[in-house]
Amino acid sequence: METGNSNTNTAAFAALGRRKLLATGLALGAGVWAQAAGAQSTAVGGWTPSLRYPDPAIEILDPSFAKYRLFSAGVERLATGFRWAEGPVWVGDGNYLLFSDVATNRIVRWDETTGQATTFRGNANYANGNTRDMQGRLITCEGAAVGGVGRRIVRTEPSGKITVLADNFEGKRFNSPNDIVCRSDGSIWFTDPPFQLTNDYEGRIGKQELPHAVYRIDGRSGKVTQVINDLQGPNGLCFSPDEKTLYVIEGRSQPHRLIWAYEVSADGRLAGKRRHADAGTPAGALDGIKCDVDGNIWAGWGSSGLPGVDPATMDGVMVFNPQGKPIGHIRLPERCANLCFGGPDNNRLFMASSHSIYSLYVNTRGAEVRT
């Protein structure tokens, strides 16, 4: 199914950033501004990047993490002033980052060349997770229904038109598609918790018709299969470098949030569920995740809001080795919801963190490569 351009300037996606999006692109609004990499900022919480190397914000929890820390690379704030930054995805052939600002109902583009953040798509049906398929097309989780349209998985075509890939399972509407990943066989996998059904700030209050679940869209037939339905609040997900393991965050498990691992067969079936990692405390909030080429999981991390816990001691990114052991902590002044690898060498970590976008060059590369 196709709709029109949905109040979007994404026709420029046909060139994937080789030309500027609308010279008069919309500003993000009062108080929203971007800064050149490395420039100092005191906008949110009085945060100022460290001028020392190695950056003290990059904490080595296990000696094995030391090789991933670049001595002369520090955390940079690229843009700030958002309400809830989520779902970053790097568009390498355009040299820009796309991400959702969920509560303002838009997808934002941050341009590496200009350092500016502008609206990529307004009225985005409270978009959340984003990724790119094997052809480089943008795939988006629309987390809420506005005017009856939304709660679906859509693809942005080179022309800028929106193709609906899935909006229901067995005739029942999805809850609020949250995070998404593509496999090299063309299949698309996404989580569907009810998070954005509960309020009119990050979504729209609506009826839950399906259980918390994870789905797979077949890359050839487009058939939708429910592959997991026994997790509470499935959230971030990613594949191991060889794509033989699927990792999924259980965001509402008790007493701690968990990362589950599943064996993936050649035809996309799952087996061998095992607990891979544990947040270790009720206060720890695991969110979006990505794997690097060595099989480490880089996870959005922060405080769950539990009373009596200081978020400043937790917020940032937690890194788990292939055995599920935490080995590194990138400390940020805001909770990190999601992240991705990007840049020309796929060795730059982009972190969507509450009000801001941060980045850090690391001595590894993301396992998923989309040029």
Helices and strands as residue ranges (DSSP letters): E 2-3, G 10-15, E 33-34, E 58-60, G 63-68, E 76-91, E 96-101, G 102-104, E 106-111, E 117-122, E 127-132, E 138-146, E 149-156, E 162-166, E 168-169, E 172-173, E 180-182, E 188-192, G 195-197, E 213-217, E 224-228, E 234-239, E 245-250, E 258-264, E 270-278, E 284-291, E 297-303, G 311-313, E 316-320, E 326-331, E 338-342, E 348-361
